[in-house]
């Protein structure tokens, strides 16, 4: 088990690294590669993808996201 901060809500939680949902985030922007600060999409540069890392998302935030998924 590891402890980390949720990408979405910033709350610390314990998780199994092999089981947790992760989000690829560019540390230079704090956003996923290919996202702009205004929420628009653009092609992700290879450099942004290369420097990005996976950040964990807590189960509460995953459930919240599923409730707002279009078509559900």
Order of alpha helices (4+ residues) and beta strands (2+ residues): beta-beta-beta-alpha-beta-alpha
